[in-house]
Every structure is written in structure tokens, then in C-alpha cells.
């Protein structure tokens, strides 16, 4: 059994040689030699497989003259190898098929379509597969008949003919085949060989499911789960059909049952007015497209309905999500608003802010600061910043520093206010910004950009201290390096270039920062220290 994949690769190699010989122009004698080598190698492989099969038959005490015995041994081989491309099983199928055993003829035909087409000319393999499937189909083998119809539908081994496929399915369905009814539903649904008719598709699908066909039960459950064509959303019906399919071992139906087990109670709680359940339901619809809401016509309507209900019932996160949708398009439901509407954003930020939410307070402050959706009012903006900042909101903390630096309420005094501004910016950077704000509207990460802004403030202070020599300057430079390094650690190129610039001005802290970044795998930092010759601290170099 261990040689099967080796046999497969040898077969593939033989046909590769054959294709090479027929693709390129070669002399006739070279082509003859190539074909002889290919045939000789194939005979060796055939002999190995035959020997292995004969050994296996003896070991398993199977009757070599009994087709059923050979077929069942083939099934055990195929399944015993995790459904790999098992040539030993195929050989057993072949022997049983040539004895006229119908199940073996079906299996042998499918082997050509699914396995042997990979190691021999595909057209020839498909045609041979159809031949053996037809032998089984002529004896009334239902799976073979369905497979033949599928071959006509897909054009595999025969000329593509969807009308012939539909005809076969129709005749089988009239004779009571549940599998054919299921395939008819596909034909009616997509218009394969017949005019599209979704009502008829639903009708024949239900008949197939009622006859116990597991694929039909699963599909009908799925249609009831999300709504499709003439089948409305009905989660209890979905549970009914999934349960029947799961009882037959269908793993997909079992998985959907598990999902619906939690979803249906959530829907019931939301319908009773539970704001948390309403919000969870809206988020579920945002993140999944495979479950529908019976009360609306589309998934989008369901999201809109439940998010609005939750927000109107005071759910703060729902209010923020609505505000985000109208102001920023950042939560995956940009279509909800279609276009920015800052008045609506202000409405929902205010509702959240009035309940004490720090993000609502911070963002409402910025709407007042910029006059978006409300009348511009810097005093009111700072009031909301102060409330949000007290709760650790980064946007509000940045607003406190920015409003002071920009002299919104009183003139900015460099000596008196500089440290306060920096402290607010540091708090905002440590808290982590979620939005683009004035002076930070950039393609870079907002927090990273703020880190660089802090570094620039420290660098400016360093230059002033050096110019007037009224206080030690080095501590400011060290802080600038620290914040550039934080940005660089987040893979920000601007921060890296600024460190390089400082290192070129003989800043030891900047060189050390680049060395640390390089050791941690930052390739650009490694290039900088190699180009600048900063791979070792200066004191070590002096010791050399």
C-alpha cells in the first residue's frame, strides 16, 4: 500500500515524457525510442500493481473470481488510504467491473473522472469514465445515471448538452429518484436545459427533502435560513430540515444547527426590546451573510433595523457605531449612510456623550471644534474634551493639548504651556488614537503620527535650549529620540529617517536606537547603521 503514490508519480512521469515527445519536433527514431521507453515503464508499473493486488487478495483471503469480493476489497483499500489516489483500489475495481459487477463499474468509471484524468490524457480518461458509467447506468444504477447526467451538464467525456442532462434527471425523478429531484432543482434554479423557474425549483427540492435525500434537506434548511427565491426566511423550518439532515450524519447541517441554537433565542430577545440583544443581532448580520431576518426583505434592512432599535433604546456602542458610519465609514457598514452626514453623526455622538461615554464626548468635542454637523463653538468643544480626557479618551486628550497650543480659549504661552501640551499629547499617544484629527490627517497610523509630533516638539525645545543655553538641552534630545523610536518600532519610515538624520549629527542615542531596531529585525535600520558605520557604540570602537 505504501507504493501507490510512487506508482502515481511514475505514471505521471511516463505521460510527461510522452507529451514532451509529441509537443516538440523530434526525429522519428527519437520519438520511437521515447514511446518504447514509455511503454516499457508502463509495463513495469502494471506488473508491480498486478503483483501487489494478487498479494493483497491472498492476504485478505478474497476470492479472485468473485466480483463482489474484489469490489469490497477495493472499497477498503480506497477508504483505508484516506481517499488518496489509490491505484491498487482502481485495479480491484477494474477486475470486478469487467466481470459485470455494477457497483464496480460505477466506481471504476468515477475513478477515471476523478483520478486517472490526472495521470493520462484528460479527454481519453473522461471518455473511458463515461463508458463504464454508462454500463452501470444501463443496469439501473442510480448514482451512475446521475453521474452520466452531470457529465452531459458539464461536458465531461461527452459533448455538453444541458437539455439531455435535464431529460435524464426528469426521467429518473418520474421513476422516484430523490437524487434526480435534487438535481432538477438546480436545473430549474439556474435554467440548465429548461427555462428558469424558482418556484418549480423550490417545489422539486422540497419533494427530494421529503423523500429523505440528505443534500436536499441541507439545502432546504439553508434556503429557509437566509431566504432564497420563493422560500422566505423561516428559522424554525430551517432547524427542522437541518435536524433531519444532521440525523443522517451531515456535518454541515450539524454546524448550522449549533449556530441557530444561539441565534434564535437572540432574535427572540431582540424582538422583546432587549437593547443588548438588538445590538448583537445587528453586529451578527454585519459579520455574517448566511442567516436572514424573517421580518425584513434583505440583510441590509436587518442591520439598519436592529442597529437603530438598539441605539434608540440607549445602547451606547450602537450609538457610536451609527455616529462612526455617518462620520467616518469605519465600521464596515459605510453603505448604511451612503454619504457622510455630520449632523446625524453629531446626534448619535451626543446621545452617547450624554450617557458619559468618553469616545462620544471626545468626538463630539471635535465636531464642535471643526463646525461639522453643529455650529462651531470652541468653548463647548473644550468642555467636551475635558470630560472625555478625564476618562482617558485619546481623542479628547489630544484635543486638550491641541486647543491649548492653538490658543482657542487664551493665548498660548510657550514657557508656561509647553509642558502641559506635551503631557496631553503623550497621554493621547499612550491611550491610542482611533481617528484622523486636525494636523493628523495622514495615511500613517494616527498614533504613530502623534508620536512623531511629540518628537518634533521635544526637538524644537532642544534647539531653543541650545540657542539660549538657559537649561540642559540633552534631556529634550533624548526624549525626541525616544518618540521617534516608538514610531519606528511600529514600522514608520518617517521616524526611522529622523533617527538616521539625528545619528548623522552624531547623536549617540539615535545610533543606539537604530542598533536596537536592527537587532529586532528592522531591515531599514540595519541598512542605516551599516551605511553610517554605527554598528558598534563609539566607546567600544575607541577601545579597539
Backbone torsions as a table, in degrees:
resi	resn	phi	psi	omega
1	UNK	NA	-22.3	-177.8
2	UNK	-74.7	-12.9	-174.6
3	UNK	-91.3	-1.7	-171.1
4	UNK	-61.2	-46.4	-177.6
5	UNK	-68.3	-31.5	176.7
6	UNK	-65.9	-43.5	176.1
7	UNK	-58.0	-43.2	-179.4
8	UNK	-60.4	-45.3	-179.3
9	UNK	-65.9	-34.5	177.9
10	UNK	-66.5	-42.4	176.5
11	UNK	-58.8	-47.6	-179.5
12	UNK	-59.6	-39.9	178.8
13	UNK	-63.4	-41.0	178.8
14	UNK	-59.1	-48.0	-177.3
15	UNK	-72.2	-27.6	173.6
16	UNK	-63.2	-45.0	177.3
17	UNK	-60.1	-41.1	-179.9
18	UNK	-63.0	-44.6	-179.6
19	UNK	-65.2	-39.2	177.1
20	UNK	-60.1	-41.7	-178.2
21	UNK	-67.1	-30.6	-177.5
22	UNK	-92.6	-17.6	-178.4
23	UNK	-81.6	-39.2	-177.2
24	UNK	-102.2	150.3	179.1
25	UNK	-73.8	116.9	178.0
26	UNK	-130.8	162.8	178.2
27	UNK	-66.0	153.0	-177.5
28	UNK	-59.1	-41.0	-178.5
29	UNK	-67.6	-34.5	176.9
30	UNK	-67.0	-39.7	178.9
31	UNK	-65.1	-41.4	178.1
32	UNK	-60.7	-43.0	179.2
33	UNK	-62.3	-40.9	-179.1
34	UNK	-63.3	-45.4	-179.5
35	UNK	-66.0	-38.1	177.9
36	UNK	-63.0	-42.7	178.3
37	UNK	-63.1	-41.4	179.8
38	UNK	-63.3	-45.1	179.8
39	UNK	-65.9	-39.0	179.7
40	UNK	-64.8	-41.8	179.8
41	UNK	-66.7	-39.0	178.9
42	UNK	-63.4	-40.0	178.7
43	UNK	-62.3	-39.4	178.1
44	UNK	-62.2	-44.1	-179.7
45	UNK	-65.2	-45.1	178.0
46	UNK	-57.1	-42.4	-179.0
47	UNK	-64.9	-40.2	179.5
48	UNK	-64.6	-45.1	179.6
49	UNK	-62.9	-45.1	-179.1
50	UNK	-60.8	-41.3	179.5
51	UNK	-65.4	-41.1	179.8
52	UNK	-65.8	-41.6	179.1
53	UNK	-63.1	-44.3	-179.8
54	UNK	-61.9	-40.8	177.8
55	UNK	-63.9	-42.1	-179.3
56	UNK	-65.1	-39.7	179.3
57	UNK	-60.7	-43.2	179.1
58	UNK	-66.4	-43.7	-178.0
59	UNK	-62.3	-40.3	-177.6
60	UNK	-88.5	-1.5	179.3
61	UNK	57.1	39.7	175.9
62	UNK	-85.5	153.7	179.2
63	UNK	-86.4	114.1	-177.3
64	UNK	-66.6	-14.2	179.8
65	UNK	-103.7	4.7	-179.4
66	UNK	-109.8	112.2	-174.2
67	UNK	-60.7	-41.7	-178.5
68	UNK	-62.8	-41.3	179.9
69	UNK	-62.6	-42.9	179.4
70	UNK	-66.2	-42.0	-179.8
71	UNK	-62.5	-46.9	-178.5
72	UNK	-64.2	-35.1	175.3
73	UNK	-65.8	-38.9	176.6
74	UNK	-61.7	-41.5	178.1
75	UNK	-61.1	-42.5	179.8
76	UNK	-64.7	-38.8	178.2
77	UNK	-64.1	-46.7	-176.5
78	UNK	-62.6	-49.3	-179.7
79	UNK	-71.2	-32.4	-178.5
80	UNK	-69.0	-14.3	179.6
81	UNK	-108.5	26.4	179.5
82	UNK	57.3	38.8	177.2
83	UNK	60.5	23.7	175.5
84	UNK	-69.9	171.6	-177.4
85	UNK	-72.1	88.9	-166.6
86	UNK	-98.7	99.2	-177.5
87	UNK	-69.6	-26.9	177.3
88	UNK	-64.0	-45.1	178.1
89	UNK	-61.9	-40.6	-179.9
90	UNK	-62.0	-40.2	178.6
91	UNK	-63.7	-39.6	176.6
92	UNK	-65.4	-40.8	175.9
93	UNK	-59.9	-42.1	-177.7
94	UNK	-60.8	-46.8	-178.5
95	UNK	-62.0	-43.2	-179.8
96	UNK	-69.4	-36.9	-179.8
97	UNK	-64.5	-40.5	180.0
98	UNK	-68.9	-18.3	174.0
99	UNK	-84.8	-2.3	176.3
100	UNK	94.4	8.6	-178.0
101	UNK	-74.7	119.7	-167.7
102	UNK	-66.6	-41.1	178.8
103	UNK	-62.7	-36.3	178.6
104	UNK	-69.6	-37.6	177.4
105	UNK	-61.6	-41.5	176.9
106	UNK	-63.1	-48.4	-178.1
107	UNK	-63.1	-40.0	-179.4
108	UNK	-67.4	-40.0	177.2
109	UNK	-63.6	-42.8	178.9
110	UNK	-66.7	-32.0	177.8
111	UNK	-61.6	-38.5	176.7
112	UNK	-64.4	-40.4	-176.9
113	UNK	-74.0	-33.2	-172.5
114	UNK	-103.8	-26.9	-173.7
115	UNK	-117.4	-57.6	-171.4
116	UNK	-70.0	-18.8	177.1
117	UNK	-65.0	-17.7	-179.5
118	UNK	-83.8	-15.5	-175.2
119	UNK	-124.4	9.8	174.1
120	UNK	-148.0	167.3	180.0
121	UNK	-49.8	125.9	-170.5
122	UNK	-60.9	-42.4	-178.1
123	UNK	-62.0	-42.9	-179.8
124	UNK	-66.0	-41.1	-179.8
125	UNK	-64.2	-43.4	-179.7
126	UNK	-65.3	-41.5	179.3
127	UNK	-63.3	-41.3	178.8
128	UNK	-66.5	-38.4	177.9
129	UNK	-62.3	-43.8	178.4
130	UNK	-62.0	-37.9	179.5
131	UNK	-58.0	-46.8	-178.0
132	UNK	-74.9	-34.0	175.0
133	UNK	-63.7	-37.8	-179.8
134	UNK	-66.3	-36.8	176.6
135	UNK	-58.9	-44.2	179.3
136	UNK	-70.0	-40.4	-179.6
137	UNK	-62.4	-37.8	179.5
138	UNK	-64.1	-20.5	177.7
139	UNK	-95.8	10.1	176.2
140	UNK	86.5	15.5	179.9
141	UNK	-72.5	113.8	-171.1
142	UNK	-63.2	-45.4	-179.2
143	UNK	-63.3	-35.6	178.4
144	UNK	-67.1	-39.6	178.5
145	UNK	-63.7	-42.5	177.5
146	UNK	-63.9	-38.4	179.9
147	UNK	-67.2	-39.4	177.6
148	UNK	-62.1	-44.7	178.6
149	UNK	-60.2	-41.6	179.0
150	UNK	-63.8	-35.9	177.0
151	UNK	-62.0	-41.3	177.0
152	UNK	-66.0	-38.0	-178.6
153	UNK	-66.3	-39.0	-175.9
154	UNK	-96.4	-11.6	-177.1
155	UNK	72.8	39.9	-179.9
156	UNK	-104.9	113.7	178.8
157	UNK	79.2	-10.7	177.1
158	UNK	-142.6	166.5	176.2
159	UNK	-68.1	134.9	-178.3
160	UNK	-59.8	128.2	-176.4
161	UNK	-153.8	88.4	-177.0
162	UNK	-66.5	-28.6	177.9
163	UNK	-65.8	-39.6	177.7
164	UNK	-66.7	-39.5	177.5
165	UNK	-61.2	-45.7	179.6
166	UNK	-61.6	-40.0	-179.9
167	UNK	-60.8	-44.6	179.7
168	UNK	-63.5	-46.5	178.7
169	UNK	-59.9	-42.4	-177.8
170	UNK	-63.3	-45.2	179.9
171	UNK	-64.0	-40.5	179.0
172	UNK	-67.3	-40.0	179.3
173	UNK	-63.9	-40.9	178.3
174	UNK	-63.1	-26.4	179.1
175	UNK	-88.0	0.8	174.5
176	UNK	101.9	19.2	-179.4
177	UNK	-85.3	117.2	177.8
178	UNK	-68.5	-35.9	178.9
179	UNK	-63.8	-39.4	178.7
180	UNK	-66.9	-37.4	176.4
181	UNK	-60.5	-40.5	178.7
182	UNK	-62.0	-45.2	-179.8
183	UNK	-67.2	-32.3	175.9
184	UNK	-62.5	-37.3	178.8
185	UNK	-60.0	-38.2	178.2
186	UNK	-65.0	-43.6	-179.8
187	UNK	-61.8	-46.2	179.6
188	UNK	-66.2	-36.9	-176.2
189	UNK	-65.7	-44.3	-175.1
190	UNK	-101.6	-6.9	-179.4
191	UNK	79.3	36.1	177.6
192	UNK	-85.1	106.7	177.4
193	UNK	75.9	3.8	-178.9
194	UNK	-157.8	160.2	178.3
195	UNK	-66.6	139.8	178.4
196	UNK	-56.9	135.7	180.0
197	UNK	-156.3	92.5	-174.6
198	UNK	-69.9	-29.1	176.2
199	UNK	-65.2	-43.3	178.6
200	UNK	-67.1	-37.4	178.1
201	UNK	-59.4	-44.3	179.1
202	UNK	-64.7	-37.3	-179.1
203	UNK	-63.9	-49.4	-176.7
204	UNK	-73.2	-29.3	176.2
205	UNK	-64.5	-42.9	179.1
206	UNK	-63.7	-40.3	178.3
207	UNK	-60.8	-43.2	179.3
208	UNK	-62.9	-43.7	-179.7
209	UNK	-64.5	-40.8	-179.9
210	UNK	-65.7	-24.2	177.1
211	UNK	-83.8	-0.4	175.5
212	UNK	92.9	12.7	-179.2
213	UNK	-75.1	116.5	-168.3
214	UNK	-64.2	-39.8	178.9
215	UNK	-61.5	-37.4	179.7
216	UNK	-69.1	-39.3	178.4
217	UNK	-63.0	-43.5	178.3
218	UNK	-63.2	-45.5	-178.1
219	UNK	-66.3	-40.1	179.0
220	UNK	-65.0	-39.9	176.2
221	UNK	-60.5	-41.7	-179.2
222	UNK	-65.7	-40.8	179.1
223	UNK	-63.8	-41.0	177.2
224	UNK	-68.1	-28.9	-178.2
225	UNK	-68.6	-41.3	-175.7
226	UNK	-115.6	-10.3	-176.8
227	UNK	82.2	132.2	-177.9
228	UNK	-162.0	120.8	177.5
229	UNK	60.4	-124.7	-178.8
230	UNK	-86.8	7.4	-180.0
231	UNK	-105.9	111.6	-178.2
232	UNK	-78.0	163.3	174.2
233	UNK	-64.8	127.2	176.2
234	UNK	-152.2	94.5	-171.8
235	UNK	-66.0	-30.2	178.2
236	UNK	-70.5	-36.2	174.4
237	UNK	-66.7	-38.7	178.1
238	UNK	-60.0	-44.2	178.8
239	UNK	-61.3	-41.2	-179.7
240	UNK	-58.1	-48.4	-175.7
241	UNK	-76.3	-35.1	175.0
242	UNK	-63.0	-39.0	-179.7
243	UNK	-62.0	-42.3	178.9
244	UNK	-64.9	-42.4	179.9
245	UNK	-68.9	-40.6	179.7
246	UNK	-62.5	-34.4	179.0
247	UNK	-64.1	-21.4	176.7
248	UNK	-94.2	7.6	175.5
249	UNK	94.1	11.5	-178.1
250	UNK	-75.0	114.7	-174.9
251	UNK	-69.2	-36.2	178.8
252	UNK	-61.8	-41.4	178.8
253	UNK	-66.2	-37.8	177.5
254	UNK	-61.9	-41.3	-179.4
255	UNK	-64.8	-42.9	179.4
256	UNK	-67.5	-34.5	176.5
257	UNK	-61.1	-41.8	178.3
258	UNK	-61.0	-40.2	-179.7
259	UNK	-68.0	-43.9	-178.7
260	UNK	-69.5	-26.8	180.0
261	UNK	-58.7	-35.4	177.9
262	UNK	-90.5	-29.4	-173.2
263	UNK	-74.2	-42.9	-175.2
264	UNK	-62.5	-46.0	175.5
265	UNK	-61.1	-35.4	177.8
266	UNK	-62.4	-43.4	178.3
267	UNK	-62.9	-42.5	-179.3
268	UNK	-64.1	-40.7	178.3
269	UNK	-66.2	-40.0	179.0
270	UNK	-63.0	-41.0	-179.5
271	UNK	-65.9	-22.2	178.1
272	UNK	-85.9	-3.5	175.6
273	UNK	102.3	10.4	178.7
274	UNK	-72.8	113.8	-174.6
275	UNK	-64.1	-39.6	179.8
276	UNK	-64.2	-42.5	177.8
277	UNK	-65.4	-37.8	178.6
278	UNK	-62.7	-42.8	179.3
279	UNK	-66.5	-45.4	179.2
280	UNK	-60.1	-37.1	179.1
281	UNK	-65.5	-44.0	178.3
282	UNK	-61.2	-45.4	179.5
283	UNK	-63.9	-36.2	179.2
284	UNK	-62.4	-44.9	179.7
285	UNK	-65.5	-33.6	177.4
286	UNK	-63.3	-42.0	-172.1
287	UNK	-90.5	-14.3	-178.8
288	UNK	-132.9	148.0	178.5
289	UNK	-118.9	6.8	-172.2
290	UNK	-102.7	5.7	175.4
291	UNK	-131.3	132.7	-178.0
292	UNK	-105.6	167.8	177.9
293	UNK	-105.2	121.5	-177.3
294	UNK	-61.6	-20.4	-172.3
295	UNK	-89.8	-5.5	-177.6
296	UNK	-132.7	168.8	-176.4
297	UNK	-88.9	-21.4	-175.9
298	UNK	-143.9	161.5	177.2
299	UNK	-60.3	-41.6	-178.9
300	UNK	-61.4	-40.0	178.2
301	UNK	-64.9	-36.4	179.0
302	UNK	-64.2	-43.0	178.0
303	UNK	-62.0	-47.8	-179.3
304	UNK	-60.3	-45.9	-176.2
305	UNK	-60.3	-51.8	-172.2
306	UNK	-78.0	-30.9	177.4
307	UNK	-68.1	-41.7	178.0
308	UNK	-65.2	-42.5	179.6
309	UNK	-61.0	-45.7	-179.9
310	UNK	-62.1	-43.8	-179.3
311	UNK	-65.2	-43.1	179.6
312	UNK	-66.2	-27.1	177.4
313	UNK	-87.5	11.9	171.9
314	UNK	91.5	12.1	179.9
315	UNK	-75.1	112.7	-172.2
316	UNK	-62.3	-44.8	-177.6
317	UNK	-64.4	-36.3	176.1
318	UNK	-64.4	-40.5	177.9
319	UNK	-62.3	-42.7	177.7
320	UNK	-65.0	-40.9	178.5
321	UNK	-60.0	-41.8	177.8
322	UNK	-64.4	-45.0	179.0
323	UNK	-60.4	-43.0	178.7
324	UNK	-61.4	-41.3	-179.0
325	UNK	-62.4	-42.7	-178.2
326	UNK	-75.8	-29.1	-174.5
327	UNK	-98.5	-32.1	-168.7
328	UNK	-132.1	-16.9	-175.9
329	UNK	58.4	38.9	-170.1
330	UNK	-109.3	4.8	-176.0
331	UNK	-117.1	19.7	174.9
332	UNK	84.8	6.6	176.5
333	UNK	-129.6	44.3	-179.2
334	UNK	-56.6	-30.9	-179.3
335	UNK	-64.8	-19.8	-178.5
336	UNK	-57.6	-43.7	-177.2
337	UNK	-93.4	-23.3	-177.3
338	UNK	68.6	-44.1	176.0
339	UNK	-147.6	160.5	-178.0
340	UNK	-64.7	138.9	179.1
341	UNK	-141.5	92.2	-173.4
342	UNK	-70.8	-23.5	175.7
343	UNK	-65.2	-42.7	176.5
344	UNK	-67.0	-39.8	177.9
345	UNK	-59.7	-45.3	-179.9
346	UNK	-62.1	-38.6	179.2
347	UNK	-58.3	-47.1	-175.1
348	UNK	-80.1	-33.9	173.4
349	UNK	-61.5	-39.7	-179.1
350	UNK	-64.5	-41.3	179.2
351	UNK	-61.3	-41.3	178.2
352	UNK	-69.3	-41.6	-179.3
353	UNK	-63.3	-40.0	-179.8
354	UNK	-64.4	-22.1	176.6
355	UNK	-91.2	6.9	176.1
356	UNK	88.7	13.6	-179.2
357	UNK	-76.1	126.4	-176.0
358	UNK	-66.1	-37.1	178.4
359	UNK	-66.5	-42.4	176.9
360	UNK	-59.5	-41.2	179.4
361	UNK	-65.8	-46.2	-178.9
362	UNK	-62.8	-45.8	-176.7
363	UNK	-73.9	-32.9	174.7
364	UNK	-63.9	-37.6	175.9
365	UNK	-58.6	-42.2	-179.2
366	UNK	-70.4	-30.7	175.4
367	UNK	-66.7	-40.6	175.4
368	UNK	-66.2	-35.9	-178.2
369	UNK	-68.0	-31.8	-175.8
370	UNK	-105.6	-6.8	179.6
371	UNK	69.6	33.3	178.5
372	UNK	-102.4	113.8	178.7
373	UNK	83.6	-11.9	177.5
374	UNK	-144.4	165.4	175.5
375	UNK	-69.4	136.3	-179.5
376	UNK	-61.3	129.4	-177.4
377	UNK	-153.3	97.1	-174.7
378	UNK	-66.2	-34.0	179.5
379	UNK	-64.8	-46.3	178.8
380	UNK	-65.3	-36.8	178.2
381	UNK	-58.5	-47.8	-178.5
382	UNK	-65.5	-34.7	177.5
383	UNK	-61.0	-43.0	178.2
384	UNK	-71.1	-35.3	175.9
385	UNK	-59.8	-44.2	-176.5
386	UNK	-61.6	-40.2	179.9
387	UNK	-67.1	-45.5	-179.0
388	UNK	-68.9	-38.3	-178.7
389	UNK	-65.4	-35.7	179.6
390	UNK	-62.9	-22.0	178.6
391	UNK	-101.5	8.4	174.4
392	UNK	87.4	16.5	178.7
393	UNK	-76.1	124.6	-174.7
394	UNK	-63.6	-40.9	-179.2
395	UNK	-62.2	-40.4	178.9
396	UNK	-71.1	-37.5	178.2
397	UNK	-63.7	-43.4	176.1
398	UNK	-62.6	-39.3	178.6
399	UNK	-60.8	-39.1	178.1
400	UNK	-61.8	-46.8	179.1
401	UNK	-66.6	-42.5	-176.7
402	UNK	-65.7	-43.4	-178.7
403	UNK	-63.7	-35.0	177.6
404	UNK	-70.5	-44.1	-178.6
405	UNK	-65.9	-33.7	-177.5
406	UNK	-91.3	6.5	175.8
407	UNK	60.1	44.6	-178.3
408	UNK	-67.5	-42.8	-175.8
409	UNK	-107.8	-29.5	177.8
410	UNK	-151.9	156.4	-177.1
411	UNK	-58.7	140.9	179.7
412	UNK	-78.4	128.3	178.9
413	UNK	-110.2	111.7	-174.5
414	UNK	-54.0	-50.0	-175.3
415	UNK	-68.4	-40.0	-175.3
416	UNK	-82.0	-36.0	-168.9
417	UNK	-105.2	-12.6	-173.1
418	UNK	-55.8	-49.5	-177.2
419	UNK	-63.9	-36.5	179.3
420	UNK	-64.2	-44.2	178.2
421	UNK	-59.3	-49.2	-178.9
422	UNK	-61.0	-42.3	-179.7
423	UNK	-60.0	-41.4	178.3
424	UNK	-65.3	-41.5	179.9
425	UNK	-64.8	-39.4	178.8
426	UNK	-63.7	-43.2	177.7
427	UNK	-60.3	-42.4	179.9
428	UNK	-64.6	-41.9	179.3
429	UNK	-65.2	-39.9	179.3
430	UNK	-69.2	-32.0	178.9
431	UNK	-76.1	-33.1	177.4
432	UNK	93.7	108.4	179.3
433	UNK	-73.3	145.7	178.0
434	UNK	-111.8	-10.5	-172.9
435	UNK	-133.0	156.9	170.3
436	UNK	-77.7	137.6	-177.6
437	UNK	-134.6	168.3	178.9
438	UNK	-50.4	137.9	-176.8
439	UNK	69.3	0.9	179.1
440	UNK	-126.4	10.0	-179.2
441	UNK	-78.4	93.1	-172.4
442	UNK	-145.6	167.0	178.3
443	UNK	-76.6	-14.4	179.8
444	UNK	-76.8	164.4	172.6
445	UNK	-57.6	134.4	-173.3
446	UNK	-62.7	-41.5	179.9
447	UNK	-65.6	-40.9	177.9
448	UNK	-61.3	-41.6	179.5
449	UNK	-64.8	-36.9	177.2
450	UNK	-66.8	-37.0	176.9
451	UNK	-59.2	-43.2	177.9
452	UNK	-66.5	-34.6	177.8
453	UNK	-64.6	-41.4	177.4
454	UNK	-62.4	-43.8	178.3
455	UNK	-59.1	-40.6	-179.9
456	UNK	-64.8	-37.8	178.6
457	UNK	-64.8	-42.9	177.5
458	UNK	-65.3	-37.5	180.0
459	UNK	-67.0	-39.4	177.4
460	UNK	-64.0	-40.3	178.4
461	UNK	-65.7	-36.5	177.2
462	UNK	-60.8	-44.7	-179.8
463	UNK	-64.0	-39.4	177.7
464	UNK	-65.3	-42.5	-179.4
465	UNK	-63.5	-37.6	178.4
466	UNK	-68.8	-38.6	-177.0
467	UNK	-67.0	-45.4	-174.9
468	UNK	-96.9	-12.4	176.2
469	UNK	50.8	38.9	-178.9
470	UNK	-100.1	-2.6	177.7
471	UNK	-162.4	159.4	179.5
472	UNK	-59.7	131.1	-175.9
473	UNK	-93.3	-27.6	-171.5
474	UNK	-59.3	-34.1	-177.9
475	UNK	-63.3	-32.3	178.3
476	UNK	-71.0	-39.0	178.2
477	UNK	-64.7	-40.9	178.9
478	UNK	-61.5	-39.1	178.4
479	UNK	-67.9	-39.0	177.2
480	UNK	-60.4	-45.6	178.1
481	UNK	-60.2	-43.7	-179.3
482	UNK	-56.1	-45.7	-176.5
483	UNK	-77.5	-32.9	172.7
484	UNK	-63.2	-39.2	-179.7
485	UNK	-64.6	-39.9	177.5
486	UNK	-57.6	-43.3	178.0
487	UNK	-65.4	-42.8	-179.5
488	UNK	-64.2	-35.3	178.1
489	UNK	-64.0	-22.6	175.1
490	UNK	-93.1	17.6	177.0
491	UNK	66.4	32.5	176.5
492	UNK	-87.7	121.6	-175.7
493	UNK	-70.9	-32.8	179.7
494	UNK	-61.2	-45.0	177.9
495	UNK	-60.5	-40.0	178.5
496	UNK	-64.5	-45.0	-179.6
497	UNK	-64.1	-34.8	178.4
498	UNK	-68.8	-37.0	175.2
499	UNK	-63.8	-41.0	178.0
500	UNK	-62.2	-41.4	-179.4
501	UNK	-61.5	-43.4	179.1
502	UNK	-68.3	-38.1	178.7
503	UNK	-63.2	-37.9	178.5
504	UNK	-66.5	-22.5	175.5
505	UNK	-91.4	17.8	174.0
506	UNK	69.2	35.8	175.6
507	UNK	-86.3	113.2	-177.0
508	UNK	-63.4	-39.6	-178.9
509	UNK	-62.6	-37.7	179.2
510	UNK	-67.1	-40.5	177.9
511	UNK	-63.2	-42.8	-180.0
512	UNK	-64.8	-39.2	178.0
513	UNK	-62.2	-42.8	178.2
514	UNK	-64.8	-39.6	178.4
515	UNK	-62.7	-42.2	179.2
516	UNK	-63.8	-43.8	178.6
517	UNK	-61.7	-41.3	180.0
518	UNK	-63.3	-42.9	179.0
519	UNK	-62.1	-29.0	-179.5
520	UNK	-88.3	9.2	172.7
521	UNK	98.8	9.2	179.1
522	UNK	-80.7	109.0	-174.2
523	UNK	-67.1	-37.4	-179.8
524	UNK	-65.9	-39.5	177.1
525	UNK	-62.9	-38.7	178.1
526	UNK	-62.4	-41.3	178.1
527	UNK	-62.5	-40.7	-179.1
528	UNK	-64.0	-45.8	-176.1
529	UNK	-71.5	-31.3	176.7
530	UNK	-69.8	-41.1	179.8
531	UNK	-67.5	-35.3	-177.7
532	UNK	-90.1	-8.8	-177.9
533	UNK	70.2	35.5	-176.4
534	UNK	-106.8	23.5	-173.9
535	UNK	-70.1	-15.1	177.8
536	UNK	-130.0	144.7	175.4
537	UNK	-58.5	147.5	-175.4
538	UNK	-58.5	-37.7	-176.8
539	UNK	-64.9	-33.7	177.6
540	UNK	-68.4	-40.6	179.1
541	UNK	-62.7	-40.0	-179.9
542	UNK	-62.9	-35.2	-179.5
543	UNK	-68.1	-25.9	178.8
544	UNK	-67.3	NA	NA
